[in-house]
Amino acid sequence: MRADNSRHLAKAARSRAEQTRRRAVSTLRHLATTEQTITVSVLAQRAGVSRSWLYTQADLLAQIRAERPRRTTVPAVPARQAASDSSLRQRLQLAHQRIGELEADNQQLRHALAQALGDQRARHARDPLENRP
């Protein structure tokens, strides 16, 4: 019968797990201190660990999520590209004007359609067989 060497395998697995965790933690600290964007993918790639393993580490995920809001910022629009208040008011006024024009066109078309349907109904009432095959 062979000797039970499973303790050596278990020891190696524990050692590998500790090294993996140390790499992930040190990489996370490095990313946080250098103010780089921190995501699961970035951390996994830089630390040399799998994303699926990171998702099993609740404390590391919590740290990633805690860092994310501080790092994620929307780039400001340069002052020369920002719309002024008067420009926005002008655009709003033009939009309201265009809406009014479209409403008037819509009302005119509804009236013309009603008139055409009324004329068609009157013709049909006078001669029911007209326009029939």
mmCIF file of the C-alpha atoms, coordinates in Angstrom:
data_MODEL
# 
_entry.id   MODEL 
# 
loop_
_atom_site.group_PDB 
_atom_site.id 
_atom_site.type_symbol 
_atom_site.label_atom_id 
_atom_site.label_alt_id 
_atom_site.label_comp_id 
_atom_site.label_asym_id 
_atom_site.label_entity_id 
_atom_site.label_seq_id 
_atom_site.pdbx_PDB_ins_code 
_atom_site.Cartn_x 
_atom_site.Cartn_y 
_atom_site.Cartn_z 
_atom_site.occupancy 
_atom_site.B_iso_or_equiv 
_atom_site.pdbx_formal_charge 
_atom_site.auth_seq_id 
_atom_site.auth_comp_id 
_atom_site.auth_asym_id 
_atom_site.auth_atom_id 
_atom_site.pdbx_PDB_model_num 
ATOM 1   C CA . MET A 1 1   ? 0.000   0.000  0.000   1.00 0.00 ? 1   MET A CA 1 
ATOM 2   C CA . ARG A 1 2   ? 1.244   3.479  -0.836  1.00 0.00 ? 2   ARG A CA 1 
ATOM 3   C CA . ALA A 1 3   ? 1.823   6.164  1.759   1.00 0.00 ? 3   ALA A CA 1 
ATOM 4   C CA . ASP A 1 4   ? -0.755  8.954  2.076   1.00 0.00 ? 4   ASP A CA 1 
ATOM 5   C CA . ASN A 1 5   ? 0.964   12.015 0.599   1.00 0.00 ? 5   ASN A CA 1 
ATOM 6   C CA . SER A 1 6   ? -2.160  14.168 0.405   1.00 0.00 ? 6   SER A CA 1 
ATOM 7   C CA . ARG A 1 7   ? -0.847  16.455 3.150   1.00 0.00 ? 7   ARG A CA 1 
ATOM 8   C CA . HIS A 1 8   ? 1.848   17.630 0.748   1.00 0.00 ? 8   HIS A CA 1 
ATOM 9   C CA . LEU A 1 9   ? -0.767  18.455 -1.883  1.00 0.00 ? 9   LEU A CA 1 
ATOM 10  C CA . ALA A 1 10  ? -2.895  20.290 0.666   1.00 0.00 ? 10  ALA A CA 1 
ATOM 11  C CA . LYS A 1 11  ? 0.132   22.261 1.875   1.00 0.00 ? 11  LYS A CA 1 
ATOM 12  C CA . ALA A 1 12  ? 1.022   23.232 -1.705  1.00 0.00 ? 12  ALA A CA 1 
ATOM 13  C CA . ALA A 1 13  ? -2.569  24.297 -2.411  1.00 0.00 ? 13  ALA A CA 1 
ATOM 14  C CA . ARG A 1 14  ? -2.654  26.460 0.746   1.00 0.00 ? 14  ARG A CA 1 
ATOM 15  C CA . SER A 1 15  ? 0.669   28.030 -0.197  1.00 0.00 ? 15  SER A CA 1 
ATOM 16  C CA . ARG A 1 16  ? -0.553  28.770 -3.728  1.00 0.00 ? 16  ARG A CA 1 
ATOM 17  C CA . ALA A 1 17  ? -3.792  30.299 -2.371  1.00 0.00 ? 17  ALA A CA 1 
ATOM 18  C CA . GLU A 1 18  ? -1.850  32.520 0.060   1.00 0.00 ? 18  GLU A CA 1 
ATOM 19  C CA . GLN A 1 19  ? 0.483   33.707 -2.705  1.00 0.00 ? 19  GLN A CA 1 
ATOM 20  C CA . THR A 1 20  ? -2.477  34.465 -4.966  1.00 0.00 ? 20  THR A CA 1 
ATOM 21  C CA . ARG A 1 21  ? -4.210  36.446 -2.236  1.00 0.00 ? 21  ARG A CA 1 
ATOM 22  C CA . ARG A 1 22  ? -1.012  38.371 -1.390  1.00 0.00 ? 22  ARG A CA 1 
ATOM 23  C CA . ARG A 1 23  ? -0.553  39.286 -5.072  1.00 0.00 ? 23  ARG A CA 1 
ATOM 24  C CA . ALA A 1 24  ? -4.145  40.497 -5.355  1.00 0.00 ? 24  ALA A CA 1 
ATOM 25  C CA . VAL A 1 25  ? -4.006  42.546 -2.143  1.00 0.00 ? 25  VAL A CA 1 
ATOM 26  C CA . SER A 1 26  ? -0.666  44.170 -2.972  1.00 0.00 ? 26  SER A CA 1 
ATOM 27  C CA . THR A 1 27  ? -1.810  44.970 -6.521  1.00 0.00 ? 27  THR A CA 1 
ATOM 28  C CA . LEU A 1 28  ? -5.046  46.472 -5.192  1.00 0.00 ? 28  LEU A CA 1 
ATOM 29  C CA . ARG A 1 29  ? -3.064  48.654 -2.764  1.00 0.00 ? 29  ARG A CA 1 
ATOM 30  C CA . HIS A 1 30  ? -0.724  49.722 -5.561  1.00 0.00 ? 30  HIS A CA 1 
ATOM 31  C CA . LEU A 1 31  ? -3.630  50.656 -7.845  1.00 0.00 ? 31  LEU A CA 1 
ATOM 32  C CA . ALA A 1 32  ? -5.290  52.592 -5.023  1.00 0.00 ? 32  ALA A CA 1 
ATOM 33  C CA . THR A 1 33  ? -2.154  54.578 -4.195  1.00 0.00 ? 33  THR A CA 1 
ATOM 34  C CA . THR A 1 34  ? -1.438  55.431 -7.827  1.00 0.00 ? 34  THR A CA 1 
ATOM 35  C CA . GLU A 1 35  ? -5.077  56.517 -8.297  1.00 0.00 ? 35  GLU A CA 1 
ATOM 36  C CA . GLN A 1 36  ? -5.575  54.314 -11.320 1.00 0.00 ? 36  GLN A CA 1 
ATOM 37  C CA . THR A 1 37  ? -8.983  53.014 -12.346 1.00 0.00 ? 37  THR A CA 1 
ATOM 38  C CA . ILE A 1 38  ? -9.772  49.909 -10.341 1.00 0.00 ? 38  ILE A CA 1 
ATOM 39  C CA . THR A 1 39  ? -12.014 47.239 -11.792 1.00 0.00 ? 39  THR A CA 1 
ATOM 40  C CA . VAL A 1 40  ? -12.168 43.492 -11.352 1.00 0.00 ? 40  VAL A CA 1 
ATOM 41  C CA . SER A 1 41  ? -10.719 43.008 -14.837 1.00 0.00 ? 41  SER A CA 1 
ATOM 42  C CA . VAL A 1 42  ? -7.832  45.413 -14.258 1.00 0.00 ? 42  VAL A CA 1 
ATOM 43  C CA . LEU A 1 43  ? -6.989  43.893 -10.886 1.00 0.00 ? 43  LEU A CA 1 
ATOM 44  C CA . ALA A 1 44  ? -7.169  40.343 -12.253 1.00 0.00 ? 44  ALA A CA 1 
ATOM 45  C CA . GLN A 1 45  ? -4.904  41.181 -15.156 1.00 0.00 ? 45  GLN A CA 1 
ATOM 46  C CA . ARG A 1 46  ? -2.339  43.107 -13.121 1.00 0.00 ? 46  ARG A CA 1 
ATOM 47  C CA . ALA A 1 47  ? -2.240  40.587 -10.239 1.00 0.00 ? 47  ALA A CA 1 
ATOM 48  C CA . GLY A 1 48  ? -2.213  37.557 -12.504 1.00 0.00 ? 48  GLY A CA 1 
ATOM 49  C CA . VAL A 1 49  ? -5.354  36.052 -10.977 1.00 0.00 ? 49  VAL A CA 1 
ATOM 50  C CA . SER A 1 50  ? -8.641  35.032 -12.530 1.00 0.00 ? 50  SER A CA 1 
ATOM 51  C CA . ARG A 1 51  ? -11.702 37.237 -12.429 1.00 0.00 ? 51  ARG A CA 1 
ATOM 52  C CA . SER A 1 52  ? -13.800 34.320 -11.243 1.00 0.00 ? 52  SER A CA 1 
ATOM 53  C CA . TRP A 1 53  ? -11.494 33.908 -8.236  1.00 0.00 ? 53  TRP A CA 1 
ATOM 54  C CA . LEU A 1 54  ? -11.786 37.622 -7.456  1.00 0.00 ? 54  LEU A CA 1 
ATOM 55  C CA . TYR A 1 55  ? -15.576 37.367 -7.473  1.00 0.00 ? 55  TYR A CA 1 
ATOM 56  C CA . THR A 1 56  ? -15.311 34.754 -4.692  1.00 0.00 ? 56  THR A CA 1 
ATOM 57  C CA . GLN A 1 57  ? -13.326 37.166 -2.495  1.00 0.00 ? 57  GLN A CA 1 
ATOM 58  C CA . ALA A 1 58  ? -15.992 39.339 -0.867  1.00 0.00 ? 58  ALA A CA 1 
ATOM 59  C CA . ASP A 1 59  ? -13.544 41.600 0.973   1.00 0.00 ? 59  ASP A CA 1 
ATOM 60  C CA . LEU A 1 60  ? -11.554 42.376 -2.176  1.00 0.00 ? 60  LEU A CA 1 
ATOM 61  C CA . LEU A 1 61  ? -14.748 43.084 -4.121  1.00 0.00 ? 61  LEU A CA 1 
ATOM 62  C CA . ALA A 1 62  ? -15.858 45.453 -1.374  1.00 0.00 ? 62  ALA A CA 1 
ATOM 63  C CA . GLN A 1 63  ? -12.549 47.310 -1.586  1.00 0.00 ? 63  GLN A CA 1 
ATOM 64  C CA . ILE A 1 64  ? -12.817 47.542 -5.376  1.00 0.00 ? 64  ILE A CA 1 
ATOM 65  C CA . ARG A 1 65  ? -16.333 48.947 -5.098  1.00 0.00 ? 65  ARG A CA 1 
ATOM 66  C CA . ALA A 1 66  ? -15.240 51.378 -2.378  1.00 0.00 ? 66  ALA A CA 1 
ATOM 67  C CA . GLU A 1 67  ? -12.458 52.700 -4.605  1.00 0.00 ? 67  GLU A CA 1 
ATOM 68  C CA . ARG A 1 68  ? -14.570 52.947 -7.743  1.00 0.00 ? 68  ARG A CA 1 
ATOM 69  C CA . PRO A 1 69  ? -16.738 56.002 -6.891  1.00 0.00 ? 69  PRO A CA 1 
ATOM 70  C CA . ARG A 1 70  ? -13.687 58.073 -5.995  1.00 0.00 ? 70  ARG A CA 1 
ATOM 71  C CA . ARG A 1 71  ? -11.923 57.232 -9.216  1.00 0.00 ? 71  ARG A CA 1 
ATOM 72  C CA . THR A 1 72  ? -14.793 57.348 -11.688 1.00 0.00 ? 72  THR A CA 1 
ATOM 73  C CA . THR A 1 73  ? -15.337 60.923 -12.783 1.00 0.00 ? 73  THR A CA 1 
ATOM 74  C CA . VAL A 1 74  ? -16.995 62.329 -15.844 1.00 0.00 ? 74  VAL A CA 1 
ATOM 75  C CA . PRO A 1 75  ? -14.570 64.495 -17.756 1.00 0.00 ? 75  PRO A CA 1 
ATOM 76  C CA . ALA A 1 76  ? -15.617 68.113 -17.613 1.00 0.00 ? 76  ALA A CA 1 
ATOM 77  C CA . VAL A 1 77  ? -16.680 69.777 -20.834 1.00 0.00 ? 77  VAL A CA 1 
ATOM 78  C CA . PRO A 1 78  ? -14.120 72.418 -21.794 1.00 0.00 ? 78  PRO A CA 1 
ATOM 79  C CA . ALA A 1 79  ? -15.414 75.945 -21.171 1.00 0.00 ? 79  ALA A CA 1 
ATOM 80  C CA . ARG A 1 80  ? -15.216 76.845 -24.853 1.00 0.00 ? 80  ARG A CA 1 
ATOM 81  C CA . GLN A 1 81  ? -17.526 73.901 -25.698 1.00 0.00 ? 81  GLN A CA 1 
ATOM 82  C CA . ALA A 1 82  ? -20.067 74.409 -22.906 1.00 0.00 ? 82  ALA A CA 1 
ATOM 83  C CA . ALA A 1 83  ? -23.413 75.889 -23.931 1.00 0.00 ? 83  ALA A CA 1 
ATOM 84  C CA . SER A 1 84  ? -24.262 79.230 -22.391 1.00 0.00 ? 84  SER A CA 1 
ATOM 85  C CA . ASP A 1 85  ? -27.576 79.909 -20.677 1.00 0.00 ? 85  ASP A CA 1 
ATOM 86  C CA . SER A 1 86  ? -28.685 82.217 -23.479 1.00 0.00 ? 86  SER A CA 1 
ATOM 87  C CA . SER A 1 87  ? -27.798 79.563 -26.064 1.00 0.00 ? 87  SER A CA 1 
ATOM 88  C CA . LEU A 1 88  ? -29.855 76.953 -24.213 1.00 0.00 ? 88  LEU A CA 1 
ATOM 89  C CA . ARG A 1 89  ? -32.785 79.373 -23.866 1.00 0.00 ? 89  ARG A CA 1 
ATOM 90  C CA . GLN A 1 90  ? -32.635 80.095 -27.607 1.00 0.00 ? 90  GLN A CA 1 
ATOM 91  C CA . ARG A 1 91  ? -32.664 76.369 -28.413 1.00 0.00 ? 91  ARG A CA 1 
ATOM 92  C CA . LEU A 1 92  ? -35.614 75.851 -26.070 1.00 0.00 ? 92  LEU A CA 1 
ATOM 93  C CA . GLN A 1 93  ? -37.514 78.737 -27.659 1.00 0.00 ? 93  GLN A CA 1 
ATOM 94  C CA . LEU A 1 94  ? -36.864 77.338 -31.148 1.00 0.00 ? 94  LEU A CA 1 
ATOM 95  C CA . ALA A 1 95  ? -38.020 73.889 -30.014 1.00 0.00 ? 95  ALA A CA 1 
ATOM 96  C CA . HIS A 1 96  ? -41.254 75.350 -28.641 1.00 0.00 ? 96  HIS A CA 1 
ATOM 97  C CA . GLN A 1 97  ? -41.781 77.253 -31.876 1.00 0.00 ? 97  GLN A CA 1 
ATOM 98  C CA . ARG A 1 98  ? -41.243 74.101 -33.940 1.00 0.00 ? 98  ARG A CA 1 
ATOM 99  C CA . ILE A 1 99  ? -43.666 72.163 -31.717 1.00 0.00 ? 99  ILE A CA 1 
ATOM 100 C CA . GLY A 1 100 ? -46.278 74.848 -32.336 1.00 0.00 ? 100 GLY A CA 1 
ATOM 101 C CA . GLU A 1 101 ? -45.747 74.630 -36.096 1.00 0.00 ? 101 GLU A CA 1 
ATOM 102 C CA . LEU A 1 102 ? -46.056 70.835 -36.041 1.00 0.00 ? 102 LEU A CA 1 
ATOM 103 C CA . GLU A 1 103 ? -49.222 71.011 -33.951 1.00 0.00 ? 103 GLU A CA 1 
ATOM 104 C CA . ALA A 1 104 ? -50.734 73.469 -36.449 1.00 0.00 ? 104 ALA A CA 1 
ATOM 105 C CA . ASP A 1 105 ? -49.749 71.198 -39.375 1.00 0.00 ? 105 ASP A CA 1 
ATOM 106 C CA . ASN A 1 106 ? -51.214 68.212 -37.561 1.00 0.00 ? 106 ASN A CA 1 
ATOM 107 C CA . GLN A 1 107 ? -54.490 70.055 -36.946 1.00 0.00 ? 107 GLN A CA 1 
ATOM 108 C CA . GLN A 1 108 ? -54.665 71.116 -40.603 1.00 0.00 ? 108 GLN A CA 1 
ATOM 109 C CA . LEU A 1 109 ? -54.066 67.557 -41.791 1.00 0.00 ? 109 LEU A CA 1 
ATOM 110 C CA . ARG A 1 110 ? -56.724 66.189 -39.427 1.00 0.00 ? 110 ARG A CA 1 
ATOM 111 C CA . HIS A 1 111 ? -59.210 68.742 -40.746 1.00 0.00 ? 111 HIS A CA 1 
ATOM 112 C CA . ALA A 1 112 ? -58.350 67.872 -44.388 1.00 0.00 ? 112 ALA A CA 1 
ATOM 113 C CA . LEU A 1 113 ? -58.727 64.155 -43.653 1.00 0.00 ? 113 LEU A CA 1 
ATOM 114 C CA . ALA A 1 114 ? -62.077 64.695 -41.973 1.00 0.00 ? 114 ALA A CA 1 
ATOM 115 C CA . GLN A 1 115 ? -63.221 66.761 -44.957 1.00 0.00 ? 115 GLN A CA 1 
ATOM 116 C CA . ALA A 1 116 ? -62.076 64.078 -47.447 1.00 0.00 ? 116 ALA A CA 1 
ATOM 117 C CA . LEU A 1 117 ? -63.771 61.281 -45.476 1.00 0.00 ? 117 LEU A CA 1 
ATOM 118 C CA . GLY A 1 118 ? -66.959 63.359 -45.253 1.00 0.00 ? 118 GLY A CA 1 
ATOM 119 C CA . ASP A 1 119 ? -66.922 63.966 -49.022 1.00 0.00 ? 119 ASP A CA 1 
ATOM 120 C CA . GLN A 1 120 ? -66.344 60.260 -49.657 1.00 0.00 ? 120 GLN A CA 1 
ATOM 121 C CA . ARG A 1 121 ? -69.214 59.301 -47.359 1.00 0.00 ? 121 ARG A CA 1 
ATOM 122 C CA . ALA A 1 122 ? -71.522 61.830 -49.082 1.00 0.00 ? 122 ALA A CA 1 
ATOM 123 C CA . ARG A 1 123 ? -70.631 60.451 -52.534 1.00 0.00 ? 123 ARG A CA 1 
ATOM 124 C CA . HIS A 1 124 ? -71.264 56.922 -51.321 1.00 0.00 ? 124 HIS A CA 1 
ATOM 125 C CA . ALA A 1 125 ? -74.626 57.965 -49.884 1.00 0.00 ? 125 ALA A CA 1 
ATOM 126 C CA . ARG A 1 126 ? -75.660 59.464 -53.244 1.00 0.00 ? 126 ARG A CA 1 
ATOM 127 C CA . ASP A 1 127 ? -74.511 56.530 -55.343 1.00 0.00 ? 127 ASP A CA 1 
ATOM 128 C CA . PRO A 1 128 ? -73.692 53.388 -53.306 1.00 0.00 ? 128 PRO A CA 1 
ATOM 129 C CA . LEU A 1 129 ? -72.470 51.455 -56.362 1.00 0.00 ? 129 LEU A CA 1 
ATOM 130 C CA . GLU A 1 130 ? -69.932 54.085 -57.406 1.00 0.00 ? 130 GLU A CA 1 
ATOM 131 C CA . ASN A 1 131 ? -66.267 52.992 -57.050 1.00 0.00 ? 131 ASN A CA 1 
ATOM 132 C CA . ARG A 1 132 ? -67.306 49.322 -56.662 1.00 0.00 ? 132 ARG A CA 1 
ATOM 133 C CA . PRO A 1 133 ? -65.820 46.629 -58.910 1.00 0.00 ? 133 PRO A CA 1 
# 
